């Protein structure tokens, strides 16, 4: 039993049955009652595909973790953002469809074709590294897309991210107030635009404060995870010269760097102060507790959901939003040590 069979039994067109299923008002009561009675007698329950015939909407949103090296479900920052996004679009009546790229990466993902196959109403694209060309194809298509930490440029696309320049400035400002003058940075791979944005803002802030810049204290890892920070910190230690304070491009990188320092009998923050980025839950439980730049994960997720909803329903034009970051001061940056002149100043 399907919608075509119901239409034949009622002597009407498939589109008429579809309109009745979706409560369109331009169908006579007589025809509507006839079709509904047949559906009742046959026990027919409309499928999602049948409901989309008239509305052209599936109420499905595609979720894509972009790139060969992607965040997936393993990064706590993006998990919290997606949880907030899921709740927001759920309230608006949408379900999520997660796209994999493990098998498809070798053939370039084919995201646009797969989105059309499943008739998604829109997509949220989460940043990654080594992006597939098909991400750009999807971005430039008619399917509404919102990027998280990835700049989209299509006519039906928008993006949202934290102010990476401002977060870097806040870190340098705080280090400066604490009396630190020798500053370093541990980032993700050089192919990560977000990591490069943070590094660029960090270097500009160092210059604006008139501090010296030592390129030997700027190192990159392979990704935003703990092992990457651990290995990058070990390379810096083995090089024989350490900065007095380090900004890490993510909390997980910072946690890995702290582990490497401890293994070399170096103390945080007495020997090297560290500030991370994201404010994941684990920051509260490291020893010492990790100072970090908080990205408002709940706000980013909600805004992404509302932005995509407006695009899908033609309620607004494309928009790009930058969210204000917040410095969360804990022990790893030395703020509670008494040997700094500005230790009691809150930034």
Residue pairs with C-beta under 8 A, 6 or more apart in sequence:
1 42
1 43
1 44
2 44
2 47
2 50
3 14
3 17
3 18
3 21
3 46
3 47
3 50
3 53
4 14
6 17
6 35
6 38
6 39
6 42
6 44
7 13
7 14
7 16
7 17
9 38
9 42
10 17
10 31
10 34
10 35
10 38
12 31
12 35
14 53
15 53
15 54
16 27
16 31
16 35
17 35
17 50
18 50
18 51
18 53
18 54
19 26
19 27
19 54
20 27
20 31
20 32
20 35
20 36
21 46
21 50
21 51
21 54
22 51
22 54
22 55
24 54
38 44
39 46
48 58
48 59
49 119
52 58
52 119
57 121
58 118
58 119
58 120
58 121
59 93
59 94
59 95
59 121
60 94
60 95
60 96
60 97
60 118
60 119
60 120
60 121
61 89
61 94
61 95
61 96
61 97
61 120
61 121
61 122
61 123
61 124
61 308
62 96
62 97
62 98
62 99
62 111
62 114
62 115
62 118
62 120
62 122
62 123
62 124
63 82
63 96
63 97
63 98
63 99
63 123
63 124
63 126
64 99
64 101
64 111
64 123
64 124
64 125
64 126
64 135
64 138
65 71
65 72
65 99
65 101
65 126
65 128
66 101
66 125
66 126
66 127
66 128
66 131
66 132
66 135
66 150
67 101
67 127
67 128
67 129
67 130
67 131
67 132
67 135
68 101
68 105
68 128
68 129
68 130
68 132
69 128
69 129
69 130
69 189
69 191
69 223
70 101
70 126
70 128
70 129
71 78
71 126
71 127
71 128
71 224
73 79
74 225
75 224
75 225
75 252
76 252
76 278
76 280
76 281
76 282
77 250
77 251
77 278
77 280
77 295
77 297
78 126
78 148
80 280
80 297
80 298
80 301
81 126
81 148
81 297
81 300
81 301
81 304
82 124
82 126
82 301
83 301
84 297
84 298
84 299
84 300
84 301
84 302
84 305
85 124
85 301
85 302
85 304
85 305
86 96
86 301
87 301
87 302
87 305
88 301
88 302
88 304
88 305
88 306
89 96
89 305
89 308
89 309
92 305
92 309
94 121
94 309
97 118
97 120
99 111
99 114
99 115
101 109
101 132
104 110
104 114
105 132
108 132
108 133
108 134
109 132
109 134
109 135
110 134
111 123
111 132
111 134
111 135
111 137
111 138
112 134
112 137
112 138
112 141
112 143
115 123
115 138
115 141
115 143
116 143
120 143
121 144
121 312
122 143
122 144
122 145
122 146
122 308
122 311
122 312
123 138
123 143
123 144
123 145
123 146
123 308
124 145
124 146
124 147
124 148
124 304
124 308
125 135
125 138
125 139
125 145
125 146
125 147
125 148
125 150
125 152
126 147
126 148
126 149
126 150
127 147
127 148
127 149
127 150
127 193
127 194
128 150
129 188
129 189
129 191
129 192
129 223
130 191
131 150
138 145
139 145
139 147
139 152
139 153
139 154
139 157
140 153
140 154
140 155
140 157
141 154
141 156
142 156
143 156
144 156
144 157
144 308
144 311
144 312
145 152
145 154
145 156
145 157
145 158
145 308
145 311
146 152
146 157
146 158
146 159
146 160
146 304
146 307
146 308
146 311
147 157
147 158
147 159
147 160
148 159
148 160
148 161
148 300
148 304
149 159
149 161
149 162
149 194
150 159
150 161
150 193
151 159
151 161
151 193
151 320
152 158
152 159
154 318
155 318
156 311
156 318
157 311
157 318
158 307
158 311
158 318
158 319
158 320
158 321
159 320
159 321
160 300
160 303
160 304
160 307
160 320
160 321
160 322
160 323
161 194
161 300
161 321
161 322
161 323
162 295
162 296
162 300
162 322
162 323
162 324
162 325
163 322
163 323
163 324
163 325
164 194
164 197
164 198
164 201
165 197
165 200
165 201
165 204
166 201
166 324
166 325
167 198
167 201
167 277
167 293
167 295
167 325
167 327
168 198
168 199
168 200
168 201
168 202
168 204
168 205
168 247
169 201
169 204
169 205
169 208
170 293
170 325
170 327
170 347
171 202
171 205
171 247
171 275
171 293
171 327
172 183
172 202
172 205
172 206
172 208
172 209
172 211
172 247
173 205
173 209
173 347
174 275
174 291
174 327
174 329
174 333
174 335
174 347
175 183
175 245
175 247
175 273
175 275
175 333
176 209
176 211
177 342
177 345
177 347
178 245
178 273
178 333
178 334
178 335
178 340
178 342
178 343
179 340
179 341
179 342
180 244
180 245
180 273
180 334
181 211
181 212
181 244
182 212
182 214
182 217
182 243
182 244
182 245
183 202
183 206
183 211
183 217
183 243
183 244
183 245
183 246
183 247
184 214
184 217
184 218
184 219
184 236
184 242
184 243
184 245
184 246
184 247
185 198
185 199
185 202
185 217
185 218
185 219
185 246
185 247
185 248
185 249
186 219
186 220
186 221
186 229
186 232
186 233
186 236
186 246
186 247
186 248
186 249
186 253
186 254
186 257
187 195
187 196
187 198
187 199
187 218
187 219
187 220
187 221
187 249
187 253
188 194
188 195
188 220
188 221
188 222
188 223
188 224
188 228
188 249
188 250
188 253
189 195
189 220
189 221
189 222
189 223
190 196
190 220
192 224
192 249
194 249
195 220
195 224
195 249
198 247
198 249
198 277
199 218
199 249
202 247
203 213
203 218
206 213
207 213
214 241
214 243
216 236
216 239
216 241
217 236
217 241
217 242
217 243
217 246
219 232
219 235
219 236
220 232
221 228
221 229
221 231
221 232
221 253
222 228
222 231
224 249
224 250
224 252
224 253
225 250
225 252
225 253
225 256
226 252
226 253
226 255
226 256
226 259
227 256
228 252
228 253
228 256
229 248
229 250
229 252
229 253
229 254
229 255
229 256
229 257
229 260
230 256
230 257
230 259
230 260
231 256
231 260
232 253
232 256
232 257
233 256
233 257
233 260
233 261
234 260
236 242
237 260
237 261
237 264
237 266
242 266
242 271
242 272
243 272
244 272
244 273
245 269
245 272
245 273
245 274
245 275
245 333
245 334
246 254
246 257
246 272
246 273
246 274
246 275
247 274
247 275
247 277
248 254
248 257
248 274
248 275
248 276
248 277
249 277
250 276
250 277
250 278
251 276
251 277
251 278
251 279
251 280
251 282
251 283
251 290
251 292
252 276
252 278
252 280
253 276
254 274
254 275
254 276
254 277
254 290
254 292
254 332
255 276
255 282
255 286
255 290
257 274
258 268
258 274
258 286
258 290
258 332
261 267
261 268
261 271
261 272
262 268
266 272
268 274
268 288
268 332
269 288
269 331
269 332
269 333
269 334
269 337
270 334
270 337
273 332
273 333
273 334
274 290
274 291
274 332
274 333
275 290
275 291
275 292
275 293
275 327
275 332
275 333
276 283
276 290
276 291
276 292
276 293
276 332
277 292
277 293
277 295
278 292
278 293
278 294
278 295
279 292
279 293
279 294
279 295
279 328
282 290
283 289
283 290
283 292
283 328
283 330
284 330
286 332
288 330
288 331
288 332
289 330
289 331
289 332
290 330
290 332
291 327
291 328
291 329
291 330
291 331
291 332
291 333
291 335
292 327
292 328
292 330
293 325
293 326
293 327
293 328
294 325
294 326
294 327
294 328
295 323
295 325
296 323
296 324
296 325
296 326
299 323
300 323
303 321
303 323
307 316
307 319
307 321
309 315
310 316
311 318
327 347
329 335
329 346
329 347
334 340
334 343
335 343
336 343
337 343
